Amino acid sequence: MNLTESEALLRRTSFRNNPDLRFQFKLAEKLGMTVAELRSKMPLKEYNQWILLYTLENEERNKEIAMAEAERKKRG
């Protein structure tokens, strides 16, 4: 299969195929900057801490949802 240059670019920049890119856009939006600004201004250590924060928050949210679902099933 021979991909055109634009098809290859789309695959590399697809949010579905690149969760880190998706996170960069979400974080840049939250901080009110462009992705280019985020990449040039934020140290890698801080960026990784943001990833950890979002990961932990997501895990906590999923746990709360699972607990609420279990409680709902228990009640009938």
C-alpha positions as CSV (number, residue, x, y, z in Angstrom):
1,M,0.0,0.0,0.0
2,N,1.5,3.3,-1.1
3,L,0.4,6.3,1.0
4,T,0.4,9.8,-0.3
5,E,2.4,12.3,1.7
6,S,-0.8,13.9,3.1
7,E,-2.2,10.5,4.1
8,A,1.0,9.7,5.9
9,L,0.9,13.0,7.7
10,L,-2.7,12.5,8.7
11,R,-1.8,9.1,10.2
12,R,1.1,10.6,12.2
13,T,-1.0,13.5,13.5
14,S,-4.3,11.6,14.1
15,F,-5.6,12.2,17.6
16,R,-6.9,8.7,17.6
17,N,-3.5,7.2,16.8
18,N,-1.5,9.6,19.0
19,P,-2.8,10.1,22.5
20,D,0.2,12.3,23.4
21,L,-0.7,14.7,20.6
22,R,-4.3,14.8,21.8
23,F,-3.1,15.5,25.4
24,Q,-0.8,18.3,24.1
25,F,-3.8,20.0,22.5
26,K,-6.0,19.6,25.6
27,L,-3.3,21.0,27.9
28,A,-2.5,23.9,25.6
29,E,-6.1,24.8,25.4
30,K,-6.4,24.6,29.2
31,L,-3.4,26.9,29.7
32,G,-4.5,29.3,27.0
33,M,-1.6,28.8,24.6
34,T,-0.8,27.1,21.3
35,V,0.7,23.7,21.1
36,A,3.8,25.3,19.6
37,E,4.1,27.6,22.7
38,L,3.5,24.6,25.0
39,R,6.3,22.6,23.4
40,S,8.8,25.5,23.4
41,K,8.0,26.9,26.9
42,M,7.2,24.0,29.1
43,P,10.0,21.8,30.5
44,L,9.6,18.1,29.9
45,K,9.5,17.4,33.7
46,E,6.5,19.7,34.1
47,Y,4.8,18.2,31.0
48,N,5.2,14.7,32.5
49,Q,3.8,15.9,35.8
50,W,0.7,17.2,33.9
51,I,0.3,13.8,32.4
52,L,0.6,12.1,35.8
53,L,-2.0,14.5,37.2
54,Y,-4.5,13.8,34.4
55,T,-3.9,10.1,34.7
56,L,-4.5,10.1,38.4
57,E,-7.6,12.2,38.1
58,N,-8.9,9.9,35.4
59,E,-8.3,6.8,37.6
60,E,-10.1,8.4,40.5
61,R,-13.0,9.3,38.3
62,N,-13.2,5.8,36.9
63,K,-13.1,4.3,40.4
64,E,-16.0,6.6,41.6
65,I,-18.0,5.6,38.6
66,A,-17.4,1.9,39.2
67,M,-18.3,2.3,42.9
68,A,-21.5,4.2,42.0
69,E,-22.4,1.5,39.4
70,A,-21.8,-1.3,42.0
71,E,-24.0,0.5,44.5
72,R,-26.7,1.0,42.0
73,K,-26.7,-2.7,41.1
74,K,-26.7,-3.7,44.8
75,R,-29.9,-1.6,45.3
76,G,-31.5,-3.2,42.4
